[in-house]
Amino acid sequence: MIYDAARRALFKLDPERAHALTLGALRAAGALPLTRIALGRALRFEDPRLKVEAFGLRFRNPLGLAAGYDKNGVAVRGLASLGFGHLEIGTLTRGAQPGNPRPRLWRVPEARAVINRLGFPNDGVDAFLARAWPDPGIPVGINIGKSKDTPLSQAADDYVALLRRVAPRASYVAINISSPNTPELRQLQTRAYVADLCGAITRTRDTLAAESGRRVPVLIKLAPDLEEGQLEDALDATLGAGMDGVIATNTTLRRDAAGGFVPERYTDCQGGLSGAPLRSLATAMIQRIHARTGPRLPIIGMGGVASAEDALEKIRAGATLVQLYTGLIYGGPGLPARIKRGLVSALERAGADRMAALTGLQ
Ligand SMILES: Cc1cc2nc3c(=O)[nH]c(=O)nc-3n(C[C@H](O)[C@H](O)[C@H](O)COP(=O)(O)O)c2cc1C
């Protein structure tokens, strides 16, 4: 109710300005113990039946914030007080990048969607590591990507260097090879690159584990626009190299996504589409991944999650954890608590006592 008014005001602003204001407010709320505790009390809803384990980590609930919302990890405590079970920050690159020229972010309210071609604007890994890191009390994954100027032939060096830098701070590391807004990035998902890249990543993970005594899980984030054979190649490489999981999916370049609806006046808005029109396409991809890899490869599923039913759809398709981004823009800060309440009701209806009992049950 309160968010309805805030959303009306925010939606009058340029989308990037609105996002900066919201992130600033969350950062401020998270920095002050009083507002943090008040937010946490108002929005936190936990139930032991929501606990989940994946790739050696424990989560108090399956719902996380997707990458891109807090690219530089500046508002982790504020975001954690919204009741997420984990956060994924980034995408971070080796050097700071301004991203693509504006305009590069559009709301599509008719479809409860967003189109973006931001192109990884971020402060770079040095600035990120130089900043104090307040412990938000939940797992925080760090999503890393190739710099715009790095040629594909040297992309693995970017990922390996970034993994080495961020691993000590990360609960898990997400290897983002699926953003449509960095030239050629998605080619890293093809047979020519993906096996070598995954191999380099897992070797580095194991070396770091031997050095530090702590093994950081590494997950690969894939696009929903992969052809049948490409997805299989990427999954075989992921399994073969011993990656710890898959994140599915990133945004889509398609505008005919199953069930999707994007009015014609957005035709000139080029970039990745997220939110409701992506939902079925992403769920179908999670099903395909689960059918091929089963329990060997935990899945973080996302794409158009805006309700408990949407989250359950991803879980039933095979996801162990679920993330959202666009849903938060339209649903507001109360959304994580609403979804968690709905998940508990679903557990009760199914006569199940834990989330894992529903994973992969179509
Ligand atoms: C504005 C915006 C920026 C994003 N930036 C990133 C990013 O930097 N890295 C990444 O891996 N995904 C990024 N994403 C993709 C989301 O993490 C997520 O995969 C996608 O939006 C689908 O989920 P949703 O429908 O809940 O938004 C971004 C999405 C949006 C809307």
The ligand as a Tripos MOL2 file, in Angstrom:
@<TRIPOS>MOLECULE
LIG
   31    33     1     0     0
SMALL
NO_CHARGES

@<TRIPOS>ATOM
      1 C1         18.5640   -3.4340  -14.8170 C.3       1 LIG1
      2 C2         19.1410   -4.8210  -14.7790 C.ar      1 LIG1
      3 C3         20.5100   -4.9850  -14.6420 C.ar      1 LIG1
      4 C4         21.0620   -6.2750  -14.6030 C.ar      1 LIG1
      5 N1         22.4100   -6.4300  -14.4280 N.ar      1 LIG1
      6 C5         22.9200   -7.6720  -14.3590 C.ar      1 LIG1
      7 C6         24.3080   -7.8650  -14.1190 C.ar      1 LIG1
      8 O1         25.0840   -6.9120  -13.9440 O.2       1 LIG1
      9 N2         24.7730   -9.1410  -14.0690 N.ar      1 LIG1
     10 C7         23.9600  -10.2360  -14.2250 C.ar      1 LIG1
     11 O2         24.4380  -11.3730  -14.1570 O.2       1 LIG1
     12 N3         22.6340  -10.0750  -14.4150 N.ar      1 LIG1
     13 C8         22.1020   -8.8350  -14.4830 C.ar      1 LIG1
     14 N4         20.7560   -8.6850  -14.6810 N.ar      1 LIG1
     15 C9         19.9170   -9.8940  -14.8830 C.3       1 LIG1
     16 C10        19.2550  -10.3470  -13.5830 C.3       1 LIG1
     17 O3         20.2210  -10.7470  -12.6350 O.3       1 LIG1
     18 C11        18.3110  -11.5380  -13.8640 C.3       1 LIG1
     19 O4         19.0720  -12.6030  -14.3840 O.3       1 LIG1
     20 C12        17.2020  -11.1930  -14.8740 C.3       1 LIG1
     21 O5         16.7850   -9.8550  -14.7310 O.3       1 LIG1
     22 C13        15.9930  -12.1210  -14.7450 C.3       1 LIG1
     23 O6         15.3750  -11.9920  -13.4990 O.3       1 LIG1
     24 P1         14.0730  -11.0380  -13.2350 P.3       1 LIG1
     25 O7         13.0700  -11.3570  -14.3080 O.co2     1 LIG1
     26 O8         13.6270  -11.3860  -11.8540 O.co2     1 LIG1
     27 O9         14.5630   -9.6380  -13.3360 O.co2     1 LIG1
     28 C14        20.1970   -7.4070  -14.7140 C.ar      1 LIG1
     29 C15        18.8200   -7.2140  -14.8360 C.ar      1 LIG1
     30 C16        18.2860   -5.9550  -14.8680 C.ar      1 LIG1
     31 C17        16.7880   -5.7790  -14.9880 C.3       1 LIG1
@<TRIPOS>BOND
     1     1     2 1
     2     2     3 ar
     3     2    30 ar
     4     3     4 ar
     5     4     5 ar
     6     4    28 ar
     7     5     6 ar
     8     6     7 ar
     9     6    13 1
    10     7     8 2
    11     7     9 ar
    12     9    10 ar
    13    10    11 2
    14    10    12 ar
    15    12    13 ar
    16    13    14 ar
    17    14    15 1
    18    14    28 ar
    19    15    16 1
    20    16    17 1
    21    16    18 1
    22    18    19 1
    23    18    20 1
    24    20    21 1
    25    20    22 1
    26    22    23 1
    27    23    24 1
    28    24    25 2
    29    24    26 1
    30    24    27 1
    31    28    29 ar
    32    29    30 ar
    33    30    31 1
@<TRIPOS>SUBSTRUCTURE
     1 LIG1         1 GROUP 0 **** ****
